[in-house]
Amino acid sequence: MAKGRLRLENVPSWEEVLKLWNFVLDRFPGAGEEAEKVRRELLREGFRPIYSLREVCFFGLLFFTGCRVSELLAIRKKDVNLLKKTILIRQLKKRKGEELIREVLLPPPVEEYLREYIIREVKGEELPLFDFTRQRAWQLVRELTERVLDRPLHPHVFRHAFAIRLLKTTSNMEYVRRLLGHKDYDTLKHYLDFTIEDMKEELLNKTFGEE
């Protein structure tokens, strides 16, 4: 059965993604014991949201890897290779009874925070990076997007936003397919339709405009 067309109406622009990321960083008081004391004090005084290092890393990986929430919550400490700057992602949709594993890049905007988080707070190699539920992840995203963009967004729209961003910056469809963990190119075609419409004026000017 053919898949229906992706619903991309509510996908944030890349500018909005960066706006959300900058807000998260602005509300992060830093890492360490003193910073944690400051965070707790601000929360007690009703200054919200104030984000922890764990939450900064969660948002960063959500915005800049194209991963599903379920995949982010399945990442273990041993899956992160700080030397190679890669992360192993376990794709929870199983095909032919096999668990699929793909490799994504450790995003430069998140690298410093993730390195500090892993060293400071994640002790065991088998432990998950994020010890909260999918419901908590959805709540964090909803509260952030309502606050910054004046509309609640589902975490999955950031996978779409990242896919569209990739297709705007690279012509290597196979790279994009593998990075996102798609079985084939059918889903990418929907993203590509959205990308072409979004870039129509720029494409026309570059292709047919005066030099």
MODELLER restraints for C-alpha pairs under 7 A, 6 or more apart:
rsr = mdl.restraints
at = mdl.atoms
rsr.add(forms.Gaussian(group=physical.xy_distance, feature=features.Distance(at['CA:5:A'], at['CA:190:A']), mean=6.74, stdev=0.5))
rsr.add(forms.Gaussian(group=physical.xy_distance, feature=features.Distance(at['CA:6:A'], at['CA:190:A']), mean=6.51, stdev=0.5))
rsr.add(forms.Gaussian(group=physical.xy_distance, feature=features.Distance(at['CA:11:A'], at['CA:157:A']), mean=5.24, stdev=0.5))
rsr.add(forms.Gaussian(group=physical.xy_distance, feature=features.Distance(at['CA:11:A'], at['CA:160:A']), mean=6.62, stdev=0.5))
rsr.add(forms.Gaussian(group=physical.xy_distance, feature=features.Distance(at['CA:11:A'], at['CA:161:A']), mean=5.94, stdev=0.5))
rsr.add(forms.Gaussian(group=physical.xy_distance, feature=features.Distance(at['CA:12:A'], at['CA:161:A']), mean=6.30, stdev=0.5))
rsr.add(forms.Gaussian(group=physical.xy_distance, feature=features.Distance(at['CA:13:A'], at['CA:161:A']), mean=6.74, stdev=0.5))
rsr.add(forms.Gaussian(group=physical.xy_distance, feature=features.Distance(at['CA:14:A'], at['CA:161:A']), mean=6.74, stdev=0.5))
rsr.add(forms.Gaussian(group=physical.xy_distance, feature=features.Distance(at['CA:14:A'], at['CA:165:A']), mean=6.99, stdev=0.5))
rsr.add(forms.Gaussian(group=physical.xy_distance, feature=features.Distance(at['CA:17:A'], at['CA:63:A']), mean=6.84, stdev=0.5))
rsr.add(forms.Gaussian(group=physical.xy_distance, feature=features.Distance(at['CA:20:A'], at['CA:148:A']), mean=6.54, stdev=0.5))
rsr.add(forms.Gaussian(group=physical.xy_distance, feature=features.Distance(at['CA:24:A'], at['CA:51:A']), mean=6.84, stdev=0.5))
rsr.add(forms.Gaussian(group=physical.xy_distance, feature=features.Distance(at['CA:24:A'], at['CA:56:A']), mean=6.59, stdev=0.5))
rsr.add(forms.Gaussian(group=physical.xy_distance, feature=features.Distance(at['CA:27:A'], at['CA:49:A']), mean=6.78, stdev=0.5))
rsr.add(forms.Gaussian(group=physical.xy_distance, feature=features.Distance(at['CA:27:A'], at['CA:50:A']), mean=5.03, stdev=0.5))
rsr.add(forms.Gaussian(group=physical.xy_distance, feature=features.Distance(at['CA:27:A'], at['CA:51:A']), mean=5.82, stdev=0.5))
rsr.add(forms.Gaussian(group=physical.xy_distance, feature=features.Distance(at['CA:28:A'], at['CA:50:A']), mean=6.02, stdev=0.5))
rsr.add(forms.Gaussian(group=physical.xy_distance, feature=features.Distance(at['CA:28:A'], at['CA:51:A']), mean=4.99, stdev=0.5))
rsr.add(forms.Gaussian(group=physical.xy_distance, feature=features.Distance(at['CA:28:A'], at['CA:52:A']), mean=6.34, stdev=0.5))
rsr.add(forms.Gaussian(group=physical.xy_distance, feature=features.Distance(at['CA:29:A'], at['CA:35:A']), mean=5.74, stdev=0.5))
rsr.add(forms.Gaussian(group=physical.xy_distance, feature=features.Distance(at['CA:29:A'], at['CA:39:A']), mean=6.35, stdev=0.5))
rsr.add(forms.Gaussian(group=physical.xy_distance, feature=features.Distance(at['CA:31:A'], at['CA:53:A']), mean=6.31, stdev=0.5))
rsr.add(forms.Gaussian(group=physical.xy_distance, feature=features.Distance(at['CA:39:A'], at['CA:50:A']), mean=6.37, stdev=0.5))
rsr.add(forms.Gaussian(group=physical.xy_distance, feature=features.Distance(at['CA:43:A'], at['CA:50:A']), mean=6.86, stdev=0.5))
rsr.add(forms.Gaussian(group=physical.xy_distance, feature=features.Distance(at['CA:53:A'], at['CA:113:A']), mean=6.98, stdev=0.5))
rsr.add(forms.Gaussian(group=physical.xy_distance, feature=features.Distance(at['CA:53:A'], at['CA:117:A']), mean=6.33, stdev=0.5))
rsr.add(forms.Gaussian(group=physical.xy_distance, feature=features.Distance(at['CA:54:A'], at['CA:117:A']), mean=6.59, stdev=0.5))
rsr.add(forms.Gaussian(group=physical.xy_distance, feature=features.Distance(at['CA:57:A'], at['CA:110:A']), mean=6.47, stdev=0.5))
rsr.add(forms.Gaussian(group=physical.xy_distance, feature=features.Distance(at['CA:57:A'], at['CA:113:A']), mean=6.29, stdev=0.5))
rsr.add(forms.Gaussian(group=physical.xy_distance, feature=features.Distance(at['CA:57:A'], at['CA:114:A']), mean=5.73, stdev=0.5))
rsr.add(forms.Gaussian(group=physical.xy_distance, feature=features.Distance(at['CA:60:A'], at['CA:110:A']), mean=5.54, stdev=0.5))
rsr.add(forms.Gaussian(group=physical.xy_distance, feature=features.Distance(at['CA:62:A'], at['CA:158:A']), mean=6.75, stdev=0.5))
rsr.add(forms.Gaussian(group=physical.xy_distance, feature=features.Distance(at['CA:63:A'], at['CA:158:A']), mean=5.76, stdev=0.5))
rsr.add(forms.Gaussian(group=physical.xy_distance, feature=features.Distance(at['CA:64:A'], at['CA:107:A']), mean=6.12, stdev=0.5))
rsr.add(forms.Gaussian(group=physical.xy_distance, feature=features.Distance(at['CA:64:A'], at['CA:162:A']), mean=6.54, stdev=0.5))
rsr.add(forms.Gaussian(group=physical.xy_distance, feature=features.Distance(at['CA:65:A'], at['CA:104:A']), mean=6.84, stdev=0.5))
rsr.add(forms.Gaussian(group=physical.xy_distance, feature=features.Distance(at['CA:65:A'], at['CA:107:A']), mean=6.95, stdev=0.5))
rsr.add(forms.Gaussian(group=physical.xy_distance, feature=features.Distance(at['CA:66:A'], at['CA:158:A']), mean=6.67, stdev=0.5))
rsr.add(forms.Gaussian(group=physical.xy_distance, feature=features.Distance(at['CA:66:A'], at['CA:159:A']), mean=4.14, stdev=0.5))
rsr.add(forms.Gaussian(group=physical.xy_distance, feature=features.Distance(at['CA:66:A'], at['CA:162:A']), mean=5.34, stdev=0.5))
rsr.add(forms.Gaussian(group=physical.xy_distance, feature=features.Distance(at['CA:66:A'], at['CA:163:A']), mean=6.62, stdev=0.5))
rsr.add(forms.Gaussian(group=physical.xy_distance, feature=features.Distance(at['CA:66:A'], at['CA:180:A']), mean=6.19, stdev=0.5))
rsr.add(forms.Gaussian(group=physical.xy_distance, feature=features.Distance(at['CA:67:A'], at['CA:159:A']), mean=6.04, stdev=0.5))
rsr.add(forms.Gaussian(group=physical.xy_distance, feature=features.Distance(at['CA:68:A'], at['CA:156:A']), mean=6.32, stdev=0.5))
rsr.add(forms.Gaussian(group=physical.xy_distance, feature=features.Distance(at['CA:68:A'], at['CA:159:A']), mean=6.71, stdev=0.5))
rsr.add(forms.Gaussian(group=physical.xy_distance, feature=features.Distance(at['CA:69:A'], at['CA:134:A']), mean=6.96, stdev=0.5))
rsr.add(forms.Gaussian(group=physical.xy_distance, feature=features.Distance(at['CA:69:A'], at['CA:155:A']), mean=6.88, stdev=0.5))
rsr.add(forms.Gaussian(group=physical.xy_distance, feature=features.Distance(at['CA:71:A'], at['CA:89:A']), mean=6.32, stdev=0.5))
rsr.add(forms.Gaussian(group=physical.xy_distance, feature=features.Distance(at['CA:71:A'], at['CA:90:A']), mean=6.18, stdev=0.5))
rsr.add(forms.Gaussian(group=physical.xy_distance, feature=features.Distance(at['CA:71:A'], at['CA:91:A']), mean=6.33, stdev=0.5))
rsr.add(forms.Gaussian(group=physical.xy_distance, feature=features.Distance(at['CA:71:A'], at['CA:92:A']), mean=6.95, stdev=0.5))
rsr.add(forms.Gaussian(group=physical.xy_distance, feature=features.Distance(at['CA:73:A'], at['CA:128:A']), mean=6.82, stdev=0.5))
rsr.add(forms.Gaussian(group=physical.xy_distance, feature=features.Distance(at['CA:73:A'], at['CA:130:A']), mean=5.72, stdev=0.5))
rsr.add(forms.Gaussian(group=physical.xy_distance, feature=features.Distance(at['CA:74:A'], at['CA:90:A']), mean=6.99, stdev=0.5))
rsr.add(forms.Gaussian(group=physical.xy_distance, feature=features.Distance(at['CA:74:A'], at['CA:128:A']), mean=6.26, stdev=0.5))
rsr.add(forms.Gaussian(group=physical.xy_distance, feature=features.Distance(at['CA:75:A'], at['CA:89:A']), mean=6.56, stdev=0.5))
rsr.add(forms.Gaussian(group=physical.xy_distance, feature=features.Distance(at['CA:75:A'], at['CA:128:A']), mean=5.56, stdev=0.5))
rsr.add(forms.Gaussian(group=physical.xy_distance, feature=features.Distance(at['CA:75:A'], at['CA:129:A']), mean=5.99, stdev=0.5))
rsr.add(forms.Gaussian(group=physical.xy_distance, feature=features.Distance(at['CA:76:A'], at['CA:125:A']), mean=6.75, stdev=0.5))
rsr.add(forms.Gaussian(group=physical.xy_distance, feature=features.Distance(at['CA:76:A'], at['CA:126:A']), mean=5.62, stdev=0.5))
rsr.add(forms.Gaussian(group=physical.xy_distance, feature=features.Distance(at['CA:76:A'], at['CA:127:A']), mean=5.34, stdev=0.5))
rsr.add(forms.Gaussian(group=physical.xy_distance, feature=features.Distance(at['CA:76:A'], at['CA:128:A']), mean=4.12, stdev=0.5))
rsr.add(forms.Gaussian(group=physical.xy_distance, feature=features.Distance(at['CA:76:A'], at['CA:129:A']), mean=5.49, stdev=0.5))
rsr.add(forms.Gaussian(group=physical.xy_distance, feature=features.Distance(at['CA:77:A'], at['CA:122:A']), mean=6.87, stdev=0.5))
rsr.add(forms.Gaussian(group=physical.xy_distance, feature=features.Distance(at['CA:77:A'], at['CA:125:A']), mean=4.92, stdev=0.5))
rsr.add(forms.Gaussian(group=physical.xy_distance, feature=features.Distance(at['CA:77:A'], at['CA:126:A']), mean=6.18, stdev=0.5))
rsr.add(forms.Gaussian(group=physical.xy_distance, feature=features.Distance(at['CA:77:A'], at['CA:127:A']), mean=6.03, stdev=0.5))
rsr.add(forms.Gaussian(group=physical.xy_distance, feature=features.Distance(at['CA:77:A'], at['CA:128:A']), mean=6.23, stdev=0.5))
rsr.add(forms.Gaussian(group=physical.xy_distance, feature=features.Distance(at['CA:77:A'], at['CA:129:A']), mean=6.00, stdev=0.5))
rsr.add(forms.Gaussian(group=physical.xy_distance, feature=features.Distance(at['CA:78:A'], at['CA:125:A']), mean=4.91, stdev=0.5))
rsr.add(forms.Gaussian(group=physical.xy_distance, feature=features.Distance(at['CA:78:A'], at['CA:126:A']), mean=6.40, stdev=0.5))
rsr.add(forms.Gaussian(group=physical.xy_distance, feature=features.Distance(at['CA:79:A'], at['CA:87:A']), mean=5.57, stdev=0.5))
rsr.add(forms.Gaussian(group=physical.xy_distance, feature=features.Distance(at['CA:79:A'], at['CA:88:A']), mean=5.00, stdev=0.5))
rsr.add(forms.Gaussian(group=physical.xy_distance, feature=features.Distance(at['CA:80:A'], at['CA:86:A']), mean=6.22, stdev=0.5))
rsr.add(forms.Gaussian(group=physical.xy_distance, feature=features.Distance(at['CA:80:A'], at['CA:87:A']), mean=4.57, stdev=0.5))
rsr.add(forms.Gaussian(group=physical.xy_distance, feature=features.Distance(at['CA:80:A'], at['CA:88:A']), mean=6.60, stdev=0.5))
rsr.add(forms.Gaussian(group=physical.xy_distance, feature=features.Distance(at['CA:81:A'], at['CA:87:A']), mean=6.11, stdev=0.5))
rsr.add(forms.Gaussian(group=physical.xy_distance, feature=features.Distance(at['CA:85:A'], at['CA:105:A']), mean=6.13, stdev=0.5))
rsr.add(forms.Gaussian(group=physical.xy_distance, feature=features.Distance(at['CA:85:A'], at['CA:106:A']), mean=5.00, stdev=0.5))
rsr.add(forms.Gaussian(group=physical.xy_distance, feature=features.Distance(at['CA:86:A'], at['CA:103:A']), mean=6.45, stdev=0.5))
rsr.add(forms.Gaussian(group=physical.xy_distance, feature=features.Distance(at['CA:86:A'], at['CA:104:A']), mean=5.64, stdev=0.5))
rsr.add(forms.Gaussian(group=physical.xy_distance, feature=features.Distance(at['CA:86:A'], at['CA:105:A']), mean=4.51, stdev=0.5))
rsr.add(forms.Gaussian(group=physical.xy_distance, feature=features.Distance(at['CA:86:A'], at['CA:106:A']), mean=4.91, stdev=0.5))
rsr.add(forms.Gaussian(group=physical.xy_distance, feature=features.Distance(at['CA:87:A'], at['CA:103:A']), mean=5.63, stdev=0.5))
rsr.add(forms.Gaussian(group=physical.xy_distance, feature=features.Distance(at['CA:87:A'], at['CA:104:A']), mean=5.33, stdev=0.5))
rsr.add(forms.Gaussian(group=physical.xy_distance, feature=features.Distance(at['CA:87:A'], at['CA:105:A']), mean=6.22, stdev=0.5))
rsr.add(forms.Gaussian(group=physical.xy_distance, feature=features.Distance(at['CA:87:A'], at['CA:106:A']), mean=6.21, stdev=0.5))
rsr.add(forms.Gaussian(group=physical.xy_distance, feature=features.Distance(at['CA:88:A'], at['CA:101:A']), mean=6.59, stdev=0.5))
rsr.add(forms.Gaussian(group=physical.xy_distance, feature=features.Distance(at['CA:88:A'], at['CA:102:A']), mean=5.82, stdev=0.5))
rsr.add(forms.Gaussian(group=physical.xy_distance, feature=features.Distance(at['CA:88:A'], at['CA:103:A']), mean=4.64, stdev=0.5))
rsr.add(forms.Gaussian(group=physical.xy_distance, feature=features.Distance(at['CA:88:A'], at['CA:104:A']), mean=6.51, stdev=0.5))
rsr.add(forms.Gaussian(group=physical.xy_distance, feature=features.Distance(at['CA:89:A'], at['CA:101:A']), mean=5.52, stdev=0.5))
rsr.add(forms.Gaussian(group=physical.xy_distance, feature=features.Distance(at['CA:89:A'], at['CA:102:A']), mean=5.27, stdev=0.5))
rsr.add(forms.Gaussian(group=physical.xy_distance, feature=features.Distance(at['CA:89:A'], at['CA:103:A']), mean=5.96, stdev=0.5))
rsr.add(forms.Gaussian(group=physical.xy_distance, feature=features.Distance(at['CA:90:A'], at['CA:99:A']), mean=6.95, stdev=0.5))
rsr.add(forms.Gaussian(group=physical.xy_distance, feature=features.Distance(at['CA:90:A'], at['CA:100:A']), mean=5.99, stdev=0.5))
rsr.add(forms.Gaussian(group=physical.xy_distance, feature=features.Distance(at['CA:90:A'], at['CA:101:A']), mean=4.62, stdev=0.5))
rsr.add(forms.Gaussian(group=physical.xy_distance, feature=features.Distance(at['CA:90:A'], at['CA:102:A']), mean=6.68, stdev=0.5))
rsr.add(forms.Gaussian(group=physical.xy_distance, feature=features.Distance(at['CA:91:A'], at['CA:99:A']), mean=6.54, stdev=0.5))
rsr.add(forms.Gaussian(group=physical.xy_distance, feature=features.Distance(at['CA:91:A'], at['CA:100:A']), mean=5.19, stdev=0.5))
rsr.add(forms.Gaussian(group=physical.xy_distance, feature=features.Distance(at['CA:91:A'], at['CA:101:A']), mean=5.85, stdev=0.5))
rsr.add(forms.Gaussian(group=physical.xy_distance, feature=features.Distance(at['CA:92:A'], at['CA:99:A']), mean=6.72, stdev=0.5))
rsr.add(forms.Gaussian(group=physical.xy_distance, feature=features.Distance(at['CA:94:A'], at['CA:100:A']), mean=6.65, stdev=0.5))
rsr.add(forms.Gaussian(group=physical.xy_distance, feature=features.Distance(at['CA:102:A'], at['CA:181:A']), mean=6.77, stdev=0.5))
rsr.add(forms.Gaussian(group=physical.xy_distance, feature=features.Distance(at['CA:103:A'], at['CA:179:A']), mean=6.97, stdev=0.5))
rsr.add(forms.Gaussian(group=physical.xy_distance, feature=features.Distance(at['CA:104:A'], at['CA:179:A']), mean=5.88, stdev=0.5))
rsr.add(forms.Gaussian(group=physical.xy_distance, feature=features.Distance(at['CA:122:A'], at['CA:129:A']), mean=6.59, stdev=0.5))
rsr.add(forms.Gaussian(group=physical.xy_distance, feature=features.Distance(at['CA:138:A'], at['CA:154:A']), mean=6.78, stdev=0.5))
rsr.add(forms.Gaussian(group=physical.xy_distance, feature=features.Distance(at['CA:138:A'], at['CA:155:A']), mean=6.30, stdev=0.5))
rsr.add(forms.Gaussian(group=physical.xy_distance, feature=features.Distance(at['CA:141:A'], at['CA:153:A']), mean=6.89, stdev=0.5))
rsr.add(forms.Gaussian(group=physical.xy_distance, feature=features.Distance(at['CA:141:A'], at['CA:154:A']), mean=6.96, stdev=0.5))
rsr.add(forms.Gaussian(group=physical.xy_distance, feature=features.Distance(at['CA:141:A'], at['CA:155:A']), mean=6.21, stdev=0.5))
rsr.add(forms.Gaussian(group=physical.xy_distance, feature=features.Distance(at['CA:142:A'], at['CA:152:A']), mean=4.90, stdev=0.5))
rsr.add(forms.Gaussian(group=physical.xy_distance, feature=features.Distance(at['CA:142:A'], at['CA:153:A']), mean=5.68, stdev=0.5))
rsr.add(forms.Gaussian(group=physical.xy_distance, feature=features.Distance(at['CA:142:A'], at['CA:154:A']), mean=6.73, stdev=0.5))
rsr.add(forms.Gaussian(group=physical.xy_distance, feature=features.Distance(at['CA:145:A'], at['CA:151:A']), mean=5.96, stdev=0.5))
rsr.add(forms.Gaussian(group=physical.xy_distance, feature=features.Distance(at['CA:145:A'], at['CA:152:A']), mean=5.25, stdev=0.5))
rsr.add(forms.Gaussian(group=physical.xy_distance, feature=features.Distance(at['CA:145:A'], at['CA:153:A']), mean=6.02, stdev=0.5))
rsr.add(forms.Gaussian(group=physical.xy_distance, feature=features.Distance(at['CA:146:A'], at['CA:152:A']), mean=4.71, stdev=0.5))
rsr.add(forms.Gaussian(group=physical.xy_distance, feature=features.Distance(at['CA:164:A'], at['CA:191:A']), mean=5.93, stdev=0.5))
rsr.add(forms.Gaussian(group=physical.xy_distance, feature=features.Distance(at['CA:164:A'], at['CA:195:A']), mean=6.16, stdev=0.5))
rsr.add(forms.Gaussian(group=physical.xy_distance, feature=features.Distance(at['CA:166:A'], at['CA:176:A']), mean=6.78, stdev=0.5))
rsr.add(forms.Gaussian(group=physical.xy_distance, feature=features.Distance(at['CA:167:A'], at['CA:192:A']), mean=6.91, stdev=0.5))
rsr.add(forms.Gaussian(group=physical.xy_distance, feature=features.Distance(at['CA:168:A'], at['CA:195:A']), mean=6.82, stdev=0.5))
rsr.add(forms.Gaussian(group=physical.xy_distance, feature=features.Distance(at['CA:177:A'], at['CA:185:A']), mean=6.85, stdev=0.5))
